[in-house]
């Protein structure tokens, strides 16, 4: 599910004008990784927003994912990647990042092929791993309505 689809789905849960941002992030390393959901909302809606975002990932883990969503996410990722490496600064940053993370460099055409090779099942399996894995949570601001991680 693309971030846009996740955002729209969460907005449909209620008429929330309190949701400012929902996004997913990923940091991959040679021997580990970190996947997360990042939300910004008004304090009163924090619990509902966090639970709705987490429930979207759970729905994907249960196979509730369309090929259209996966293709849209791939297209968005490829466009963002290509825009990030079109400048000399961005390109050099990409080379450095790859060298630090993977110890080698993969040229843009190969990166695009790798993105295209992601199957719907890969996304579902990643969501399953997220849902079944150990979780942690960080929050700041007015936390009165923020759930504890074991309440998700």
C-alpha positions as CSV (number, residue, x, y, z in Angstrom):
1,X,0.0,0.0,0.0
2,X,1.5,3.3,-1.0
3,X,1.7,6.1,1.6
4,X,-1.0,8.0,-0.3
5,X,-3.3,5.1,-0.1
6,X,-2.5,4.6,3.6
7,X,-3.1,8.4,4.2
8,X,-6.5,8.2,2.4
9,X,-7.6,5.1,4.2
10,X,-6.7,6.5,7.6
11,X,-8.6,9.7,6.7
12,X,-11.7,7.6,5.9
13,X,-11.8,6.0,9.4
14,X,-13.2,9.3,10.6
15,X,-13.4,12.8,9.3
16,X,-10.1,13.7,10.7
17,X,-8.8,17.2,10.2
18,X,-6.3,16.4,12.9
19,X,-4.0,14.3,10.8
20,X,-1.1,16.2,9.4
21,X,1.1,13.5,8.1
22,X,1.5,9.7,7.8
23,X,4.4,8.1,6.1
24,X,6.4,4.9,6.1
25,X,10.2,4.8,6.3
26,X,12.8,2.1,5.9
27,X,16.5,1.9,6.7
28,X,18.3,-1.2,5.5
29,X,21.7,-2.3,6.6
30,X,23.9,-5.3,5.7
31,X,22.8,-7.3,8.8
32,X,19.6,-5.6,10.0
33,X,17.0,-3.0,9.2
34,X,14.4,-0.7,10.5
35,X,10.9,-0.2,9.1
36,X,8.5,2.2,10.7
37,X,5.4,4.3,10.4
38,X,5.7,8.1,11.1
39,X,2.6,10.1,12.0
40,X,1.9,13.7,13.0
41,X,-1.5,14.5,14.4
42,X,-3.3,16.6,16.9
43,X,-2.9,15.2,20.4
44,X,-6.5,14.2,20.8
45,X,-6.4,12.0,17.7
46,X,-2.9,10.5,18.3
47,X,-4.2,7.1,19.5
48,X,-6.7,6.7,16.7
49,X,-4.2,7.8,14.0
50,X,-1.4,5.5,15.3
51,X,-3.7,2.5,15.6
52,X,-5.2,3.1,12.1
53,X,-1.8,3.3,10.5
54,X,-0.7,0.1,12.3
55,X,-3.9,-1.6,11.2
56,X,-3.2,-0.8,7.6
57,X,0.1,-2.7,7.8
58,X,-1.7,-5.5,9.5
59,X,-4.2,-5.6,6.7
60,X,-1.4,-5.9,4.1
61,X,0.1,-8.7,6.2
62,X,-3.2,-10.5,5.8
63,X,-3.0,-10.1,2.0
64,X,-5.2,-7.0,1.6
65,X,-3.1,-5.5,-1.1
66,X,-3.8,-4.8,-4.7
67,X,-1.3,-5.0,-7.6
68,X,-2.3,-1.5,-8.5
69,X,-1.1,-0.2,-5.1
70,X,2.2,-2.1,-5.4
71,X,2.8,-0.8,-8.9
72,X,1.9,2.8,-7.9
73,X,4.4,2.5,-5.0
74,X,7.1,1.2,-7.3
75,X,6.5,4.1,-9.8
76,X,6.6,6.6,-7.0
77,X,9.8,5.1,-5.6
78,X,11.5,5.0,-9.0
79,X,10.5,8.6,-9.8
80,X,11.8,9.8,-6.4
81,X,15.0,7.8,-6.8
82,X,15.7,9.2,-10.3
83,X,15.0,12.7,-9.2
84,X,17.4,12.3,-6.3
85,X,20.3,11.2,-8.5
86,X,19.8,13.6,-11.4
87,X,22.1,16.2,-9.8
88,X,25.8,15.7,-9.2
89,X,25.3,16.2,-5.5
90,X,22.5,13.7,-5.3
91,X,24.4,11.2,-7.4
92,X,27.5,11.4,-5.2
93,X,25.3,11.1,-2.1
94,X,23.8,7.9,-3.5
95,X,27.2,6.4,-4.2
96,X,28.4,7.2,-0.7
97,X,25.2,5.9,0.9
98,X,25.4,2.6,-1.0
99,X,29.1,2.3,-0.2
100,X,28.4,2.8,3.6
101,X,25.4,0.5,3.7
102,X,26.3,-2.3,1.3
103,X,30.0,-1.9,0.7
104,X,29.5,-1.5,-3.0
105,X,27.8,0.6,-5.6
106,X,24.9,-0.4,-7.9
107,X,24.2,1.9,-10.9
108,X,20.7,3.5,-11.4
109,X,19.5,1.1,-14.1
110,X,20.2,-1.8,-11.7
111,X,18.4,-0.1,-8.9
112,X,15.3,0.4,-11.1
113,X,15.4,-3.3,-12.1
114,X,15.6,-4.2,-8.4
115,X,12.5,-2.0,-7.7
116,X,10.6,-3.6,-10.6
117,X,11.5,-7.1,-9.3
118,X,9.6,-6.6,-6.0
119,X,6.5,-8.8,-6.1
120,X,3.2,-8.3,-4.3
121,X,4.2,-11.3,-2.1
122,X,7.4,-9.6,-1.1
123,X,5.4,-6.6,0.3
124,X,3.0,-8.9,2.1
125,X,5.9,-10.9,3.6
126,X,7.6,-7.7,4.7
127,X,4.3,-6.6,6.4
128,X,4.0,-10.0,8.1
129,X,7.6,-9.6,9.4
130,X,6.8,-6.1,10.7
131,X,3.6,-7.2,12.4
132,X,5.1,-10.3,14.0
133,X,8.5,-8.7,14.9
134,X,9.6,-6.8,18.0
135,X,8.2,-3.3,18.1
136,X,9.4,-0.1,19.6
137,X,7.8,3.4,19.6
138,X,8.9,6.9,20.1
139,X,6.6,9.9,20.6
140,X,6.9,13.5,21.6
141,X,4.5,16.3,22.5
142,X,1.3,15.9,24.4
143,X,1.2,12.1,24.9
144,X,-2.1,11.8,26.9
145,X,-3.8,10.0,24.0
146,X,-0.8,8.1,22.7
147,X,-1.1,4.3,23.1
148,X,1.7,2.2,24.6
149,X,3.3,-0.1,22.0
150,X,1.7,-3.2,23.6
151,X,-1.7,-1.7,23.0
152,X,-1.4,-1.8,19.2
